[in-house]
Structures are given as structure tokens and as C-alpha cells.
């Protein structure tokens, strides 16, 4: 059996001229305006309500400067970004407008505020869908997190203001193997090994020596990272 090695996976980005890429992005990537409420019209109470509750449906609520890597290798690092969980949209600021990516298939990764997002196909209840995921473990077999709003409780005080409501956000995890829609994985050995089903002897040795029961997200991350390192060895 091979010696167990757990590798830290790094993503290498080839940076090209921002000006040239930005021009190419603006001409080739179709974007559309996102209709949003104007905070300037809110009362003080509404502003406070929005500030506390937006944190539930936005990642990057304060608009973090980020880096967009396109599938054609181009890089743009001049946009302020956030992720709208409710709409499953990445939003960015261009001038005075808030825009969304209409063709997210052209994106490779979008990173801001310590988060990296990818747009992938996934399967739920035998239905293939597409959406944004936060990348947790990169590599040949990606571990990704999907946030979704599972319950929306309107506040009667602000019932006519859609964004001012209470949300319950659920996190779920997916494994995305090459050329295959991502599948939901649970934090247990049986579920993880359903998808990480090669290198069985090495994985069995790893689980025995580390006593990794795959009962937590951190344990799942370690398993996926180790599995990716085996794919690199063979």
C-alpha cells in the first residue's frame, strides 16, 4: 500500500492584461440588469432591518473587490461582487448599475471576500440543474457547498418590501467529478465512498490509520483532498 500523503491543493491562475480581458469580457459576455430596491428610499427602521437580514441572503453584503477568471483564461479584477443566495445569482457593480452574469457558463471561478464560486451542473431528485456553488476543495474531484433558502418568513411590518424578510439558509455539500453532474453528499462514510469509489485499498488504509469517520465537514474535506492526491499519483 502506498504511503498516505495529504496534499494542500492550490489553484494557479494565469493573469493576463486586465484592460484587454475586460474589453473582451464586455463584448463577449452577455450581462443583464438586476432590479433591486433603492436603500435611499427606506426609513431608518427599514434600513436597520435590511442591514441585519441581508446578511442571511448575501455573501459579500458589503461588496468585496474580487477576481473573475474566465474559461478562456482571461482575468478581470476590477469588479465589486456579492452572491445572492435567494436568486442564486452572482451580482457585480458596473458604474451605477447592479448587474448579474447572464451567461455564467463562461465563468471558471469568481473569488471575493475569502470565497470562491463556480457554476456547475448538478443533479437533485434525478433532475439535472445548474447553479452556483462555493468551492470548498478544488481539484479533479471538487467538494462544493450549495446554499439555498428553505424557508421565507415575511415580516408583516415590511410586507410590501420583498428584501426585508427573514430567511432560513441551508448548506448542503456536493462532489463534482469530471464530466459528471455534481451529486449531493452527506457527512458519513457510506455517502462519501459512494462517489469516491476508486483507490479502495488506499482509502481503506487512510480511514483506518486516521480514524476518520467522515462525520463532519472538516473530515469530509480531508478525505476529498486525500482522494485527489491519489488521482495525481496514478
BAFI-3210 file (N, C-alpha, C; in Angstrom, 3 decimals, decimal comma, padded with zeros to 6 digits):
// residues 234
n [1|2|3|4|5|6|7|8|9|10|11|12|13|14|15|16|17|18|19|20|21|22|23|24|25|26|27|28|29|30|31|32|33|34|35|36|37|38|39|40|41|42|43|44|45|46|47|48|49|50|51|52|53|54|55|56|57|58|59|60|61|62|63|64|65|66|67|68|69|70|71|72|73|74|75|76|77|78|79|80|81|82|83|84|85|86|87|88|89|90|91|92|93|94|95|96|97|98|99|100|101|102|103|104|105|106|107|108|109|110|111|112|113|114|115|116|117|118|119|120|121|122|123|124|125|126|127|128|129|130|131|132|133|134|135|136|137|138|139|140|141|142|143|144|145|146|147|148|149|150|151|152|153|154|155|156|157|158|159|160|161|162|163|164|165|166|167|168|169|170|171|172|173|174|175|176|177|178|179|180|181|182|183|184|185|186|187|188|189|190|191|192|193|194|195|196|197|198|199|200|201|202|203|204|205|206|207|208|209|210|211|212|213|214|215|216|217|218|219|220|221|222|223|224|225|226|227|228|229|230|231|232|233|234]
n.u [000,832|000,462|002,262|000,543|-000,390|-001,358|-002,337|-002,084|-004,167|-003,631|-004,778|-003,850|-003,626|-003,416|-002,468|-003,568|-003,523|-005,512|-006,949|-007,189|-008,539|-010,855|-012,101|-012,617|-014,314|-016,488|-017,523|-018,099|-019,420|-022,637|-024,582|-027,032|-029,288|-030,081|-032,991|-033,274|-034,128|-034,081|-032,024|-031,943|-034,500|-035,607|-036,971|-035,452|-035,859|-036,380|-033,936|-032,238|-033,405|-032,963|-030,156|-029,546|-030,799|-030,071|-027,666|-028,293|-028,997|-027,085|-023,778|-020,925|-022,005|-021,170|-020,067|-017,416|-014,214|-013,269|-012,004|-012,408|-012,213|-012,146|-013,323|-011,874|-009,417|-009,014|-008,761|-010,386|-010,219|-011,505|-014,059|-016,652|-018,187|-020,899|-022,774|-026,021|-028,026|-030,740|-031,643|-029,849|-027,655|-024,721|-023,737|-022,600|-021,047|-021,268|-020,401|-023,134|-024,863|-026,308|-025,457|-025,946|-024,514|-025,376|-024,631|-023,327|-021,891|-019,571|-017,827|-015,047|-013,925|-015,051|-013,930|-014,007|-013,767|-012,679|-014,044|-014,702|-016,417|-018,090|-019,695|-021,809|-023,163|-025,640|-027,256|-030,439|-032,872|-033,075|-033,157|-031,463|-029,778|-028,545|-026,254|-024,815|-022,014|-020,130|-016,714|-015,109|-013,141|-010,757|-009,702|-009,367|-011,613|-014,113|-015,084|-017,960|-020,045|-023,462|-025,682|-028,987|-032,232|-034,529|-036,774|-038,972|-039,933|-042,173|-042,059|-044,578|-044,561|-043,069|-044,252|-044,586|-042,118|-039,912|-037,258|-036,967|-037,220|-037,351|-035,082|-034,332|-031,368|-029,980|-027,218|-025,674|-023,730|-021,729|-020,233|-018,259|-017,404|-015,181|-016,657|-019,235|-022,437|-022,672|-023,128|-025,137|-023,703|-023,485|-022,353|-020,984|-019,429|-020,478|-021,966|-019,972|-018,106|-019,575|-019,255|-016,540|-015,112|-012,937|-009,493|-009,613|-008,177|-006,169|-007,758|-009,145|-007,001|-006,215|-008,528|-008,514|-006,045|-006,158|-008,493|-010,697|-013,976|-015,635|-017,628|-017,979|-017,868|-015,247|-013,847|-014,755|-013,668|-010,924|-010,857|-011,635|-009,559|-007,374|-008,136|-008,030|-005,284|-004,409|-005,379|-003,656|-001,256|-001,486]
n.v [-001,193|002,277|005,044|007,228|010,427|013,696|016,245|019,770|021,530|023,706|026,446|027,559|030,578|032,078|035,229|037,768|040,695|043,120|045,175|044,427|041,978|042,770|044,303|042,315|040,710|042,413|042,609|040,036|038,629|038,255|040,343|041,300|043,738|043,802|044,134|045,970|047,026|050,450|051,513|054,099|055,035|053,918|053,894|054,812|052,605|050,567|050,471|049,518|047,057|045,868|045,806|043,955|041,654|041,175|039,928|037,316|036,482|037,273|036,758|038,481|040,988|043,593|044,244|043,115|043,590|041,647|038,742|037,641|034,790|033,721|031,053|031,013|031,747|034,409|037,191|039,235|041,820|043,988|044,392|044,871|042,515|040,258|037,486|036,440|034,583|033,926|034,421|032,895|034,071|035,645|038,867|042,029|045,276|047,767|050,808|052,732|050,707|047,593|044,452|041,179|037,997|036,830|034,731|032,497|030,218|030,893|031,509|030,615|030,653|032,677|034,884|036,365|038,211|036,065|033,866|031,466|030,977|028,722|027,749|025,161|022,081|020,077|017,336|016,718|014,841|013,258|015,157|017,249|020,193|023,614|025,770|028,066|027,361|027,347|026,853|024,412|022,373|022,311|020,755|017,626|016,172|017,915|019,371|020,955|023,624|024,250|026,839|027,416|028,878|027,773|028,455|031,166|033,814|036,209|039,523|041,162|043,853|044,906|044,023|044,770|045,107|043,310|042,423|042,658|040,446|037,464|034,805|031,338|029,763|027,039|024,809|022,633|019,880|018,968|016,647|016,967|015,278|014,757|015,691|015,011|015,548|017,278|015,648|015,319|015,007|013,408|013,906|011,339|008,080|006,154|007,613|009,344|007,514|006,438|008,071|008,657|006,336|004,921|003,721|001,988|000,397|002,144|004,185|002,797|002,179|004,762|005,665|003,858|004,348|007,098|007,211|008,481|009,239|010,545|012,334|014,991|018,198|019,125|016,727|015,469|017,171|016,637|013,979|014,185|015,785|014,066|011,955|013,230|013,625|011,045|010,564|012,186|010,855|008,460]
n.w [000,000|-000,626|000,799|002,949|001,995|002,505|000,614|000,192|-001,849|-004,500|-006,435|-009,516|-011,184|-014,274|-014,973|-017,081|-019,189|-017,683|-018,836|-021,540|-021,278|-019,965|-021,920|-023,780|-022,272|-021,840|-024,401|-025,196|-023,199|-022,126|-020,160|-017,710|-016,315|-012,880|-011,125|-008,252|-004,900|-003,883|-001,414|-000,460|-000,268|001,957|005,289|008,504|010,260|008,420|007,060|009,064|009,501|007,011|006,952|008,972|008,091|005,445|005,607|005,782|003,259|001,460|000,357|000,890|001,482|001,741|-000,649|-001,994|-003,476|-006,193|-008,046|-011,279|-013,146|-016,362|-018,512|-020,823|-020,023|-019,455|-017,181|-014,814|-012,552|-011,440|-010,465|-008,034|-005,967|-005,046|-003,677|-004,280|-002,458|-002,423|-005,050|-006,401|-007,792|-008,991|-008,359|-009,583|-009,529|-011,921|-012,863|-012,014|-011,862|-010,784|-011,717|-013,199|-014,119|-017,177|-018,771|-017,198|-017,728|-018,959|-017,006|-014,996|-012,316|-009,589|-007,323|-004,109|-001,051|000,474|-000,449|-003,020|-005,998|-008,210|-011,268|-011,893|-013,249|-011,646|-009,956|-008,678|-007,155|-009,450|-011,429|-013,596|-012,960|-012,958|-011,304|-008,863|-006,802|-003,758|-003,796|-002,035|-001,733|-004,127|-007,252|-009,089|-008,345|-007,123|-004,044|-003,077|-001,848|-001,486|-001,013|000,034|000,176|002,369|003,715|003,949|005,853|005,937|007,205|008,737|009,193|007,173|004,814|002,171|001,140|-000,491|000,020|002,710|004,805|006,795|006,552|006,200|005,753|004,203|004,165|001,912|000,654|-002,153|-004,425|-007,218|-009,971|-012,782|-015,888|-015,123|-013,681|-010,564|-007,409|-004,493|-001,287|001,851|005,257|006,009|005,997|004,206|002,299|001,257|000,172|-001,820|-003,991|-004,030|-005,129|-006,092|-005,857|-003,648|-001,739|-000,797|000,254|002,239|003,946|004,657|006,051|008,173|009,493|010,105|011,474|010,560|010,547|008,899|009,749|009,969|008,290|008,029|008,222|005,922|004,008|004,342|003,476|000,760|-000,227|000,176|-001,502|-003,981|-004,104|-004,515|-007,076|-008,465|-008,156|-009,562]
ca.u [000,000|001,270|002,313|-000,534|000,019|-002,490|-001,791|-002,840|-004,395|-003,561|-005,313|-002,952|-004,337|-002,544|-003,005|-003,310|-003,818|-006,874|-007,615|-007,535|-009,546|-012,105|-012,740|-013,112|-015,426|-017,633|-018,099|-018,483|-020,239|-023,920|-024,989|-028,326|-029,514|-030,876|-033,823|-033,147|-034,738|-033,166|-031,969|-032,112|-035,924|-036,051|-036,985|-034,365|-036,159|-036,226|-032,511|-031,678|-033,936|-032,273|-028,769|-029,439|-031,344|-029,376|-026,575|-028,788|-029,186|-025,970|-022,382|-020,298|-023,027|-020,536|-019,476|-015,974|-013,491|-012,956|-011,303|-013,184|-011,390|-012,992|-012,913|-010,896|-008,158|-008,997|-008,921|-010,876|-010,142|-011,920|-015,471|-017,103|-019,081|-021,569|-023,601|-027,402|-028,442|-032,156|-031,793|-028,749|-027,016|-023,586|-024,017|-021,447|-021,342|-020,636|-020,920|-024,180|-025,785|-026,051|-025,635|-025,729|-023,962|-026,429|-024,028|-022,330|-021,089|-018,294|-017,001|-014,340|-014,073|-015,275|-013,436|-014,072|-014,020|-012,311|-014,906|-014,559|-017,634|-018,063|-021,024|-021,736|-024,362|-025,800|-028,471|-031,264|-034,093|-032,987|-033,309|-030,210|-029,933|-027,307|-026,262|-023,553|-021,545|-018,859|-015,706|-014,524|-011,886|-010,554|-009,010|-010,064|-012,930|-014,346|-016,087|-018,588|-021,158|-024,611|-026,576|-030,333|-033,240|-035,532|-037,987|-039,029|-040,976|-042,361|-042,299|-045,779|-044,271|-042,495|-044,758|-044,521|-040,710|-039,550|-035,959|-036,996|-037,903|-036,457|-034,814|-033,534|-030,448|-029,455|-025,995|-025,526|-022,435|-021,767|-018,982|-018,329|-016,363|-015,020|-017,649|-020,410|-023,135|-022,364|-024,104|-025,168|-023,021|-023,713|-021,160|-020,804|-018,562|-021,224|-022,289|-018,737|-017,469|-020,405|-018,717|-015,088|-015,187|-011,735|-008,378|-010,269|-007,223|-005,547|-008,764|-009,388|-005,850|-006,305|-009,599|-008,116|-004,950|-006,577|-009,756|-011,625|-015,328|-016,337|-018,849|-018,027|-017,447|-013,783|-013,397|-015,054|-012,678|-009,670|-010,996|-011,636|-008,202|-006,524|-008,567|-007,471|-003,840|-004,228|-005,589|-002,456|-000,167|-001,665]
ca.v [000,000|003,485|005,904|008,233|011,831|014,618|017,413|021,031|021,787|025,131|026,800|028,502|031,443|032,821|036,578|038,466|042,128|043,390|046,047|043,643|040,982|043,455|044,654|041,076|040,272|043,299|042,413|038,653|038,087|038,946|040,620|041,968|044,493|043,166|045,120|045,908|048,151|051,552|051,713|055,510|055,300|053,225|054,600|054,327|051,259|049,649|050,326|048,653|045,730|045,343|045,542|042,737|040,483|040,895|039,014|035,962|036,087|037,719|036,549|039,694|042,028|044,907|044,377|042,920|043,579|040,254|038,322|036,781|034,044|033,175|029,744|031,212|032,137|035,829|037,561|040,579|042,038|045,372|044,456|044,567|041,369|039,578|036,368|036,492|033,201|033,773|034,381|032,093|034,922|036,483|040,243|042,921|046,688|048,402|052,168|052,872|049,589|046,267|043,525|039,754|037,306|036,115|033,506|032,080|029,111|031,442|031,758|029,485|030,901|034,061|034,909|037,635|038,101|034,762|032,839|031,210|030,377|028,109|027,474|023,759|021,269|019,147|016,519|016,626|014,074|012,804|016,297|017,966|021,640|024,379|026,804|028,479|026,670|027,788|025,809|024,107|021,674|022,254|019,571|016,804|015,913|019,126|019,422|022,263|023,885|024,945|027,496|027,582|029,376|026,730|029,000|032,626|034,243|037,659|040,367|041,912|045,279|045,306|043,026|045,246|045,227|041,901|042,055|042,741|039,269|036,550|033,627|030,240|029,333|025,693|024,466|021,228|019,651|018,195|016,230|017,107|014,522|015,243|015,381|014,411|016,494|017,134|014,893|015,688|014,059|013,616|013,740|009,994|007,275|005,484|008,577|009,824|006,453|006,182|008,880|008,476|004,874|004,309|003,669|001,454|-000,054|003,321|004,878|001,988|002,381|006,125|005,740|003,084|004,992|008,415|007,049|009,482|008,680|011,407|012,783|016,447|018,790|019,138|015,361|015,238|017,936|015,895|012,788|014,580|016,239|012,885|011,238|013,968|013,384|009,716|010,710|012,809|009,887|007,345]
ca.w [000,000|-000,738|001,979|002,931|001,910|002,337|-000,067|000,105|-003,272|-004,867|-007,743|-010,172|-012,128|-015,166|-015,071|-018,330|-019,115|-017,240|-019,795|-022,726|-020,923|-019,632|-023,172|-024,360|-021,443|-022,056|-025,731|-025,453|-022,131|-022,041|-018,789|-017,658|-015,091|-011,836|-010,454|-006,804|-004,210|-003,612|000,038|-000,109|-000,040|003,159|006,561|009,372|010,732|007,305|006,780|010,090|009,232|005,839|007,287|009,772|007,416|004,201|005,891|005,635|001,864|000,637|000,709|000,385|001,572|001,648|-001,984|-001,949|-004,745|-006,452|-009,256|-012,167|-014,092|-017,418|-019,020|-021,895|-019,412|-019,138|-015,770|-014,526|-011,099|-011,201|-010,098|-006,676|-006,150|-003,949|-004,115|-003,810|-002,224|-002,758|-006,507|-006,945|-008,781|-008,640|-008,756|-009,554|-009,775|-013,077|-012,821|-011,003|-012,032|-010,236|-012,835|-012,977|-015,270|-017,885|-019,304|-016,202|-018,241|-019,400|-015,829|-014,399|-010,884|-009,158|-005,947|-003,372|000,384|001,018|-001,030|-004,456|-006,530|-009,538|-011,818|-012,294|-013,349|-010,528|-010,057|-007,473|-007,421|-010,847|-012,334|-013,772|-012,862|-012,959|-010,287|-008,266|-005,611|-003,214|-003,926|-000,734|-002,048|-005,572|-007,731|-010,077|-007,744|-006,326|-002,983|-003,205|-000,934|-002,060|-000,063|-000,512|001,114|002,543|004,325|003,953|006,782|005,759|008,370|008,395|009,274|005,894|003,892|000,790|000,762|-000,657|000,570|004,164|005,320|007,488|005,741|006,733|004,710|004,433|003,450|001,538|000,035|-003,390|-005,048|-008,669|-010,651|-014,162|-016,924|-014,478|-012,802|-009,149|-006,622|-003,082|-000,417|003,276|006,077|006,552|005,138|003,137|001,254|000,627|-000,610|-002,996|-005,091|-004,025|-005,165|-006,634|-004,906|-002,447|-000,721|-000,200|001,051|003,437|004,836|005,172|007,036|009,348|010,213|010,614|012,211|010,024|010,433|007,940|010,416|009,936|007,017|008,009|007,933|004,509|003,255|004,381|002,646|-000,652|-000,538|000,057|-002,710|-005,133|-004,162|-005,117|-008,519|-009,028|-008,125|-010,508]
c.u [000,877|001,204|001,263|000,056|-001,231|-001,947|-002,702|-002,934|-004,367|-004,113|-004,403|-003,712|-003,308|-003,168|-002,599|-003,700|-005,263|-007,619|-008,072|-008,644|-010,875|-012,841|-013,351|-014,347|-016,670|-018,304|-018,658|-019,411|-021,500|-024,296|-026,304|-028,493|-030,409|-031,674|-033,718|-033,808|-033,690|-033,150|-032,189|-033,563|-036,439|-036,074|-035,821|-034,604|-035,957|-034,751|-031,863|-032,134|-033,201|-030,844|-028,617|-029,853|-030,704|-028,243|-027,014|-028,876|-028,077|-024,643|-021,625|-021,264|-022,452|-019,811|-017,952|-015,382|-013,002|-012,210|-012,169|-012,214|-012,319|-012,461|-011,899|-009,550|-008,061|-009,280|-009,404|-010,851|-010,551|-013,374|-015,675|-018,253|-019,789|-022,403|-024,969|-027,916|-029,866|-032,358|-030,805|-028,080|-025,779|-023,845|-022,726|-021,881|-020,559|-021,217|-021,912|-025,163|-025,330|-026,420|-025,436|-025,161|-025,060|-025,926|-022,944|-021,483|-019,713|-017,335|-016,300|-014,441|-014,331|-014,939|-013,550|-014,311|-013,691|-013,172|-014,590|-015,792|-017,382|-019,499|-020,980|-023,127|-024,425|-027,135|-029,149|-032,559|-034,206|-033,223|-031,982|-030,481|-028,565|-027,381|-024,873|-023,279|-020,323|-017,891|-015,012|-013,182|-011,754|-009,854|-009,835|-011,480|-013,202|-015,381|-016,638|-019,739|-022,234|-025,439|-027,940|-031,266|-034,348|-036,823|-037,894|-040,224|-041,155|-042,593|-043,471|-045,539|-043,748|-042,982|-044,698|-043,081|-040,114|-038,250|-035,948|-037,835|-036,876|-036,317|-034,079|-032,683|-029,851|-028,210|-025,988|-024,254|-022,560|-020,350|-019,176|-017,136|-016,304|-016,125|-018,917|-021,110|-022,807|-023,496|-023,995|-024,530|-023,302|-022,408|-021,199|-020,023|-019,305|-021,501|-021,032|-018,130|-018,328|-019,829|-017,195|-014,816|-014,039|-010,647|-008,843|-009,286|-006,566|-006,523|-009,055|-008,252|-005,894|-007,357|-009,234|-007,069|-005,392|-007,811|-010,760|-012,985|-016,188|-017,672|-019,002|-017,593|-015,927|-013,221|-013,636|-014,045|-011,341|-009,725|-010,936|-010,240|-007,265|-006,863|-008,012|-005,967|-003,543|-004,408|-004,368|-001,297|-000,267|-001,714]
c.v [001,257|004,271|007,005|009,637|012,670|015,932|018,613|021,375|023,288|025,327|027,860|029,264|032,197|034,185|037,209|039,919|042,378|044,212|045,255|042,662|041,635|043,851|043,423|040,585|041,102|043,037|041,010|038,058|038,907|039,129|041,361|042,672|043,714|044,245|044,943|047,139|049,206|051,826|053,160|055,852|054,665|054,175|054,088|052,913|050,228|049,407|049,385|047,220|045,091|044,955|044,233|041,505|040,187|039,911|037,564|035,534|036,570|037,242|037,703|040,851|043,428|045,117|044,324|042,965|042,163|040,019|037,333|036,112|033,386|031,832|029,869|031,695|033,594|036,089|039,007|040,754|043,456|045,510|044,173|043,573|040,973|038,446|036,466|035,067|032,978|033,617|033,430|032,842|035,574|037,873|041,052|044,324|047,159|049,806|052,315|051,702|048,357|045,258|042,091|039,150|036,490|034,803|033,005|030,893|029,598|031,665|030,479|029,571|032,385|034,114|036,309|037,341|036,758|033,613|032,687|030,458|029,814|027,862|026,077|023,154|020,342|018,425|016,420|015,926|013,720|013,910|017,047|019,464|022,303|025,454|027,103|027,676|027,399|026,614|025,614|023,409|021,629|020,954|018,808|016,483|017,046|018,870|020,830|022,381|024,677|025,547|027,671|028,074|028,349|027,250|030,517|033,052|035,745|038,349|041,276|043,419|045,812|044,384|043,466|045,436|043,828|041,522|042,063|041,590|038,380|035,270|032,570|029,712|027,990|025,471|022,974|021,087|018,701|017,814|016,284|016,389|014,977|014,759|014,726|015,473|016,228|016,420|015,286|014,593|014,426|013,403|012,386|009,159|006,689|006,426|009,020|008,766|006,002|006,897|008,797|006,975|004,200|004,313|003,065|001,037|001,137|004,075|004,122|002,156|003,765|006,227|004,996|003,824|006,316|008,343|008,118|008,833|009,462|011,880|014,302|016,941|018,805|017,756|015,011|015,970|017,201|014,670|013,138|015,038|015,048|012,096|011,917|013,733|012,012|009,772|011,319|011,812|008,852|007,843]
c.w [000,000|000,559|001,863|002,937|001,716|001,804|000,107|-001,362|-003,523|-006,253|-008,348|-011,234|-012,962|-015,414|-016,397|-018,166|-018,771|-018,277|-021,005|-022,421|-020,632|-020,896|-023,815|-023,613|-021,723|-023,397|-025,919|-024,397|-021,985|-020,582|-018,811|-016,332|-014,158|-011,139|-008,947|-006,196|-003,908|-002,110|000,450|000,202|001,246|004,361|007,408|009,880|009,635|006,986|007,782|009,880|008,057|006,182|008,037|008,992|006,067|004,404|005,728|004,171|000,927|001,218|000,063|000,402|001,400|000,324|-001,934|-003,358|-005,003|-007,749|-010,026|-013,137|-015,100|-017,901|-020,159|-021,355|-019,043|-017,668|-015,669|-013,013|-010,710|-010,755|-008,614|-006,782|-004,865|-004,543|-003,464|-003,690|-002,706|-004,260|-007,167|-008,087|-008,183|-009,196|-008,702|-009,921|-010,986|-013,187|-011,684|-011,037|-011,262|-011,314|-012,395|-014,261|-015,937|-018,467|-018,344|-016,650|-018,697|-018,239|-015,395|-012,881|-010,656|-007,673|-005,353|-001,905|000,995|000,525|-002,515|-004,938|-007,931|-009,970|-012,418|-012,488|-012,132|-010,668|-008,691|-007,854|-008,909|-011,872|-012,397|-013,802|-012,966|-011,894|-009,760|-006,999|-005,071|-003,266|-002,578|-000,888|-003,559|-005,964|-008,747|-009,625|-006,757|-005,237|-002,963|-002,208|-001,657|-000,934|-000,719|000,581|001,204|003,155|004,330|004,801|006,647|007,092|008,012|008,415|007,949|004,781|002,429|000,301|000,726|000,040|002,095|004,723|005,992|006,670|006,557|005,596|005,098|003,585|003,140|000,719|-001,149|-003,801|-006,551|-009,293|-012,107|-015,095|-016,378|-013,633|-011,336|-008,425|-005,154|-002,244|001,034|004,034|006,784|005,541|003,953|001,981|000,512|-000,284|-001,787|-004,212|-005,182|-004,013|-005,906|-005,558|-003,577|-001,360|-000,019|000,693|002,337|004,439|005,469|006,279|008,313|010,173|010,848|011,498|011,807|009,786|009,436|008,522|010,427|008,563|006,917|007,679|006,466|003,632|003,210|003,475|001,170|-001,082|-000,714|-001,200|-003,963|-005,249|-004,757|-006,614|-009,198|-009,091|-009,233|-011,939]
res [x|x|x|x|x|x|x|x|x|x|x|x|x|x|x|x|x|x|x|x|x|x|x|x|x|x|x|x|x|x|x|x|x|x|x|x|x|x|x|x|x|x|x|x|x|x|x|x|x|x|x|x|x|x|x|x|x|x|x|x|x|x|x|x|x|x|x|x|x|x|x|x|x|x|x|x|x|x|x|x|x|x|x|x|x|x|x|x|x|x|x|x|x|x|x|x|x|x|x|x|x|x|x|x|x|x|x|x|x|x|x|x|x|x|x|x|x|x|x|x|x|x|x|x|x|x|x|x|x|x|x|x|x|x|x|x|x|x|x|x|x|x|x|x|x|x|x|x|x|x|x|x|x|x|x|x|x|x|x|x|x|x|x|x|x|x|x|x|x|x|x|x|x|x|x|x|x|x|x|x|x|x|x|x|x|x|x|x|x|x|x|x|x|x|x|x|x|x|x|x|x|x|x|x|x|x|x|x|x|x|x|x|x|x|x|x|x|x|x|x|x|x|x|x|x|x|x|x|x|x|x|x|x|x]
***
